[in-house]
Amino acid sequence: MEDVSEGTGIHFERVEAIAFGRWTPNPKERATIAEFLEVGIDDVVWGHNMDPRNVRYRRKGLEKDFQ
């Protein structure tokens, strides 16, 4: 991820969040990353893929089936 960050000029933390599906990049970031990777924009999955419930509740140590 460091090479992507350096090659695109996008902060490492942002690249990491995009790679792990915690952040959806804006169109300019998508184009920049796709160009760096030498792929088409449509060849990359750009959306969130994390369960928001996992971020909000399970990290706090609440019960697994908390509703």
N, C-alpha and C positions, 0 to 999 in steps of 0.2 A: 504494500500500500504506500510505502514511503516513495517508491519510484513514481507511482501515479501522482502523488501529491507534488513531488518536485517537477515532474514533467508537465503538469497541467497548471500549476500555480494555485491550486485549491488547497486550503489548509488541511493538514493531515487528519485532524479530528473530523472534519466534514467528509473527507474521503472514506474514513473508517466507518462513519455512521451510514453512508451510502452503501458501502460494501456489506454491512451487516443488516441492512434493511430498516434502519431506524430513521432514515431521512430520505425523502424523495427530492432529487436534485431539480433545479429549475432548468428550463430549456437550454440556456447558455452552458450550464455545467454539464448537461447531458451531451451536448455537441462537443464540448472540450474533451470530456472523458472518452467518448466514442472515437474521436479523432486520434487521441493518444493511443488507444488500444487497437487502432486500425480496423475498426468494425463499424457497421452501420448502427445508427441510433436504435433502430427497431430490433437489433440483435441482442440487446441488453435488457434485462428485467429491471425496471426503475422504481417500482412501487414499494410501499411498506410491506413487510412480511412478518412483522412481530404482532403478537397478540397484545393489544393495549392493556388488557386485564392483567397480563403477566407483569407488565411494567408498573402499573399502579398499585396492585395489591400484594402480589407474591413477594416482591422485593422488600416489603415492609414487615414480612414475617407473619402475616395473617393466615388464618386457616386456608387450606387448599380450596375447599368448596365454598368459600365466603361469597355471599350473594348480596 
